[in-house]
């Protein structure tokens, strides 16, 4: 077990990071300052585009093959 450095309180440090700011409605210290990397955002957008295209194709096939 690692020894705690003198004067360091890990609980106080975690409480400070998790302090709720009611003015801005954000969690302080919960996210990286720069946000997600660009490739992560591109992958999320690509996933939504692929899901939309697949949904449109399935819907179109369903409409074209529906017999009355």
TIVO-2410 file (N, C-alpha, C; in nm, 3 decimals):
# residues 68
REC num residu      c1      c2      c3 atome chaine
REC   1      X   0.084  -0.118   0.000     N      A
REC   1      X   0.000   0.000   0.000    CA      A
REC   1      X   0.089   0.124   0.000     C      A
REC   2      X   0.060   0.217  -0.089     N      A
REC   2      X   0.140   0.338  -0.100    CA      A
REC   2      X   0.109   0.433   0.016     C      A
REC   3      X   0.212   0.501   0.060     N      A
REC   3      X   0.193   0.596   0.169    CA      A
REC   3      X   0.140   0.728   0.115     C      A
REC   4      X   0.056   0.790   0.197     N      A
REC   4      X  -0.001   0.919   0.161    CA      A
REC   4      X   0.102   1.028   0.190     C      A
REC   5      X   0.115   1.121   0.096     N      A
REC   5      X   0.205   1.233   0.120    CA      A
REC   5      X   0.150   1.323   0.230     C      A
REC   6      X   0.237   1.379   0.307     N      A
REC   6      X   0.196   1.465   0.418    CA      A
REC   6      X   0.126   1.590   0.365     C      A
REC   7      X   0.011   1.619   0.422     N      A
REC   7      X  -0.063   1.738   0.384    CA      A
REC   7      X  -0.159   1.716   0.269     C      A
REC   8      X  -0.159   1.599   0.209     N      A
REC   8      X  -0.248   1.572   0.096    CA      A
REC   8      X  -0.371   1.498   0.146     C      A
REC   9      X  -0.488   1.549   0.115     N      A
REC   9      X  -0.613   1.485   0.154    CA      A
REC   9      X  -0.686   1.441   0.027     C      A
REC  10      X  -0.681   1.311  -0.007     N      A
REC  10      X  -0.742   1.268  -0.132    CA      A
REC  10      X  -0.893   1.287  -0.135     C      A
REC  11      X  -0.960   1.275  -0.021     N      A
REC  11      X  -1.105   1.294  -0.017    CA      A
REC  11      X  -1.140   1.439  -0.047     C      A
REC  12      X  -1.069   1.531   0.011     N      A
REC  12      X  -1.094   1.673  -0.015    CA      A
REC  12      X  -1.066   1.706  -0.161     C      A
REC  13      X  -0.963   1.645  -0.218     N      A
REC  13      X  -0.931   1.669  -0.358    CA      A
REC  13      X  -1.043   1.619  -0.448     C      A
REC  14      X  -1.096   1.499  -0.421     N      A
REC  14      X  -1.206   1.446  -0.501    CA      A
REC  14      X  -1.334   1.528  -0.483     C      A
REC  15      X  -1.359   1.572  -0.360     N      A
REC  15      X  -1.478   1.655  -0.338    CA      A
REC  15      X  -1.468   1.788  -0.411     C      A
REC  16      X  -1.350   1.843  -0.417     N      A
REC  16      X  -1.331   1.969  -0.489    CA      A
REC  16      X  -1.353   1.949  -0.638     C      A
REC  17      X  -1.306   1.837  -0.692     N      A
REC  17      X  -1.324   1.811  -0.834    CA      A
REC  17      X  -1.470   1.787  -0.868     C      A
REC  18      X  -1.546   1.729  -0.776     N      A
REC  18      X  -1.684   1.692  -0.803    CA      A
REC  18      X  -1.784   1.798  -0.756     C      A
REC  19      X  -1.735   1.913  -0.715     N      A
REC  19      X  -1.826   2.016  -0.663    CA      A
REC  19      X  -1.920   2.065  -0.772     C      A
REC  20      X  -2.046   2.069  -0.740     N      A
REC  20      X  -2.149   2.109  -0.835    CA      A
REC  20      X  -2.159   2.260  -0.840     C      A
REC  21      X  -2.161   2.313  -0.960     N      A
REC  21      X  -2.177   2.455  -0.978    CA      A
REC  21      X  -2.319   2.481  -1.028     C      A
REC  22      X  -2.405   2.531  -0.944     N      A
REC  22      X  -2.544   2.553  -0.983    CA      A
REC  22      X  -2.559   2.670  -1.079     C      A
REC  23      X  -2.459   2.756  -1.084     N      A
REC  23      X  -2.468   2.870  -1.175    CA      A
REC  23      X  -2.449   2.827  -1.320     C      A
REC  24      X  -2.351   2.740  -1.344     N      A
REC  24      X  -2.321   2.701  -1.482    CA      A
REC  24      X  -2.378   2.564  -1.518     C      A
REC  25      X  -2.431   2.490  -1.419     N      A
REC  25      X  -2.485   2.357  -1.441    CA      A
REC  25      X  -2.384   2.262  -1.504     C      A
REC  26      X  -2.264   2.263  -1.455     N      A
REC  26      X  -2.160   2.171  -1.504    CA      A
REC  26      X  -2.090   2.109  -1.385     C      A
REC  27      X  -2.032   1.991  -1.408     N      A
REC  27      X  -1.948   1.930  -1.306    CA      A
REC  27      X  -1.807   1.981  -1.327     C      A
REC  28      X  -1.748   2.040  -1.224     N      A
REC  28      X  -1.612   2.092  -1.235    CA      A
REC  28      X  -1.512   1.977  -1.239     C      A
REC  29      X  -1.425   1.978  -1.337     N      A
REC  29      X  -1.319   1.880  -1.346    CA      A
REC  29      X  -1.361   1.744  -1.394     C      A
REC  30      X  -1.482   1.729  -1.446     N      A
REC  30      X  -1.527   1.596  -1.486    CA      A
REC  30      X  -1.490   1.563  -1.630     C      A
REC  31      X  -1.457   1.662  -1.710     N      A
REC  31      X  -1.423   1.636  -1.850    CA      A
REC  31      X  -1.288   1.700  -1.881     C      A
REC  32      X  -1.226   1.651  -1.985     N      A
REC  32      X  -1.100   1.709  -2.029    CA      A
REC  32      X  -1.125   1.850  -2.081     C      A
REC  33      X  -1.032   1.941  -2.062     N      A
REC  33      X  -1.055   2.079  -2.102    CA      A
REC  33      X  -1.080   2.097  -2.252     C      A
REC  34      X  -1.017   2.015  -2.336     N      A
REC  34      X  -1.032   2.032  -2.480    CA      A
REC  34      X  -1.148   1.954  -2.538     C      A
REC  35      X  -1.214   1.871  -2.460     N      A
REC  35      X  -1.321   1.789  -2.512    CA      A
REC  35      X  -1.266   1.663  -2.576     C      A
REC  36      X  -1.350   1.598  -2.653     N      A
REC  36      X  -1.311   1.472  -2.718    CA      A
REC  36      X  -1.218   1.501  -2.835     C      A
REC  37      X  -1.128   1.407  -2.866     N      A
REC  37      X  -1.043   1.426  -2.984    CA      A
REC  37      X  -1.127   1.429  -3.112     C      A
REC  38      X  -1.070   1.488  -3.214     N      A
REC  38      X  -1.142   1.507  -3.339    CA      A
REC  38      X  -1.185   1.374  -3.400     C      A
REC  39      X  -1.101   1.269  -3.392     N      A
REC  39      X  -1.136   1.141  -3.453    CA      A
REC  39      X  -1.254   1.077  -3.382     C      A
REC  40      X  -1.270   1.101  -3.252     N      A
REC  40      X  -1.384   1.044  -3.179    CA      A
REC  40      X  -1.513   1.110  -3.226     C      A
REC  41      X  -1.509   1.240  -3.243     N      A
REC  41      X  -1.627   1.310  -3.292    CA      A
REC  41      X  -1.662   1.265  -3.433     C      A
REC  42      X  -1.562   1.245  -3.517     N      A
REC  42      X  -1.588   1.197  -3.654    CA      A
REC  42      X  -1.650   1.058  -3.654     C      A
REC  43      X  -1.601   0.971  -3.565     N      A
REC  43      X  -1.656   0.835  -3.559    CA      A
REC  43      X  -1.801   0.837  -3.512     C      A
REC  44      X  -1.834   0.924  -3.418     N      A
REC  44      X  -1.972   0.934  -3.369    CA      A
REC  44      X  -2.064   0.984  -3.481     C      A
REC  45      X  -2.019   1.086  -3.552     N      A
REC  45      X  -2.099   1.139  -3.663    CA      A
REC  45      X  -2.115   1.033  -3.771     C      A
REC  46      X  -2.007   0.961  -3.803     N      A
REC  46      X  -2.014   0.856  -3.905    CA      A
REC  46      X  -2.111   0.746  -3.862     C      A
REC  47      X  -2.112   0.710  -3.735     N      A
REC  47      X  -2.203   0.606  -3.687    CA      A
REC  47      X  -2.348   0.651  -3.704     C      A
REC  48      X  -2.379   0.776  -3.673     N      A
REC  48      X  -2.515   0.826  -3.691    CA      A
REC  48      X  -2.553   0.830  -3.839     C      A
REC  49      X  -2.461   0.868  -3.925     N      A
REC  49      X  -2.490   0.871  -4.069    CA      A
REC  49      X  -2.518   0.730  -4.120     C      A
REC  50      X  -2.435   0.634  -4.079     N      A
REC  50      X  -2.455   0.495  -4.122    CA      A
REC  50      X  -2.590   0.443  -4.073     C      A
REC  51      X  -2.625   0.472  -3.947     N      A
REC  51      X  -2.754   0.427  -3.895    CA      A
REC  51      X  -2.870   0.490  -3.972     C      A
REC  52      X  -2.858   0.618  -4.009     N      A
REC  52      X  -2.964   0.685  -4.083    CA      A
REC  52      X  -2.978   0.625  -4.222     C      A
REC  53      X  -2.866   0.598  -4.288     N      A
REC  53      X  -2.872   0.540  -4.423    CA      A
REC  53      X  -2.931   0.401  -4.417     C      A
REC  54      X  -2.889   0.320  -4.321     N      A
REC  54      X  -2.944   0.184  -4.308    CA      A
REC  54      X  -3.094   0.192  -4.279     C      A
REC  55      X  -3.135   0.282  -4.193     N      A
REC  55      X  -3.277   0.299  -4.164    CA      A
REC  55      X  -3.357   0.339  -4.286     C      A
REC  56      X  -3.303   0.430  -4.365     N      A
REC  56      X  -3.372   0.471  -4.487    CA      A
REC  56      X  -3.382   0.357  -4.588     C      A
REC  57      X  -3.275   0.281  -4.603     N      A
REC  57      X  -3.277   0.169  -4.698    CA      A
REC  57      X  -3.378   0.063  -4.653     C      A
REC  58      X  -3.376   0.030  -4.525     N      A
REC  58      X  -3.471  -0.071  -4.473    CA      A
REC  58      X  -3.614  -0.021  -4.488     C      A
REC  59      X  -3.639   0.104  -4.460     N      A
REC  59      X  -3.773   0.161  -4.475    CA      A
REC  59      X  -3.819   0.162  -4.620     C      A
REC  60      X  -3.727   0.197  -4.710     N      A
REC  60      X  -3.762   0.198  -4.853    CA      A
REC  60      X  -3.792   0.057  -4.903     C      A
REC  61      X  -3.712  -0.039  -4.864     N      A
REC  61      X  -3.737  -0.178  -4.902    CA      A
REC  61      X  -3.871  -0.224  -4.844     C      A
REC  62      X  -3.901  -0.187  -4.722     N      A
REC  62      X  -4.028  -0.223  -4.661    CA      A
REC  62      X  -4.146  -0.163  -4.734     C      A
REC  63      X  -4.133  -0.039  -4.779     N      A
REC  63      X  -4.241   0.026  -4.853    CA      A
REC  63      X  -4.259  -0.037  -4.991     C      A
REC  64      X  -4.149  -0.070  -5.056     N      A
REC  64      X  -4.158  -0.125  -5.192    CA      A
REC  64      X  -4.208  -0.270  -5.193     C      A
REC  65      X  -4.183  -0.345  -5.088     N      A
REC  65      X  -4.223  -0.486  -5.086    CA      A
REC  65      X  -4.352  -0.508  -5.011     C      A
REC  66      X  -4.415  -0.406  -4.964     N      A
REC  66      X  -4.540  -0.421  -4.888    CA      A
REC  66      X  -4.655  -0.447  -4.986     C      A
REC  67      X  -4.721  -0.562  -4.969     N      A
REC  67      X  -4.834  -0.597  -5.055    CA      A
REC  67      X  -4.964  -0.562  -4.985     C      A
REC  68      X  -5.061  -0.515  -5.061     N      A
REC  68      X  -5.191  -0.484  -5.003    CA      A
REC  68      X  -5.293  -0.584  -5.049     C      A
***
